[in-house]
Amino acid sequence: IAARASARATADELDNLATLGKRLARERDVATFEAIHQRIMRSLIAMARSPRLEAALRGVPNIVPGNFFAEVPGTLEPQRRAMARTIRAVVARDAEAAAANLRALPATQGAAVVALLRSRGFL
């Protein structure tokens, strides 16, 4: 998504993405953070202009009920940093860096989920 968005986005879309990124960087309320994050992800998907990717990702927000960042401790700040790097790369039209930054997130966030499950005795 990030690689395609960096190649296919219009200047206006990139400006909007950068503005959302600045809002995400300074947001401290977890509910508002999550809402802005969702807008950013929807923007990246739209900028990628890929019906297949859009269809494949349609159900992703429903995998974790509620606000992931509120439910899983330690996930908000890594997400904030990774999204800032991703947005900078997309705006710079650096497809390789944009993709690498977004691709690294599941492992980081997955480790936080595993830690939470262990702390609750599920693992």
QUIQUIGI-V456025 format. One line per field, one symbol per residue. psi: psi as a letter, one per 40 degrees, with the letter a starting at -180 (. if undefined). A space follows every 10 residues. Layout:
BEGIN
psi = ???
END
This chain:
BEGIN
psi = dddddddeii dddddddddd dddddehehd dddddddddd ddddddddfh ddddddeded eedhiahddd dhiedddddd dddddddddd defgdddddd dddedddddd ddddddddde ed.
END
